[in-house]
Amino acid sequence: MKIDITLKITPKMVTDAQGNEKKTLVGHLGTHFDVMNKEFPLEYTERNGIVFDVRTVTDRDIDVKDIDIDKVSTDMFVAFYTGFIEDEGYGTKRYFKEHPQLSNELLEALLRKYVSIIGIDFAGVRRGSEHTPMDQHCADHGVFIVENLCNLGTVMTKGGLFKAHTYPMNYAEMTGLPCRVVAEI
């Protein structure tokens, strides 16, 4: 069974996103990688994946104690299901400015596990002025962040383990690469 976890973009979503976030036209619209100054390795197109259900974490950062870090292994696609993209809707000001975020401790734990991709159903692993530096920090460690995933709840109902198929556009010299991500159960 294959589940598309890529956000389907409509013309209204484009208009809303452009009104609330400047970078949405330059590779950062909808589901995309923040690649920074790195090249996405083709080996990363297929990875074992896991989704952690962290919907109950509110009013604080999602932390390492909120997941079973022992289920994470080298080269994985690790996704976080908050439900934020379904609850808030993509493209609003709140979506870009008040989204959940992963704690620095959790991000460092994932880097120490040598994961390949971190996937989230919101706009960034960190907010505001911390967003870009953390994306760069992860990229410097060979970890790419895929933002604005959807349908992670469906993957959760199938046990949370999947094979991730991730295919970014072949753009050069961009900080964001639109991509298609499919979870195979």
Beta strands, then each sheet from edge to edge (+ up, - down):
strand 1: 2-4
strand 2: 32-34
strand 3: 46-53
strand 4: 77-81
strand 5: 117-120
strand 6: 144-147
strand 7: 161-168
strand 8: 176-184
sheet 1: 1+ 8- 2+ 6- 5- 4- 3- 7+
end
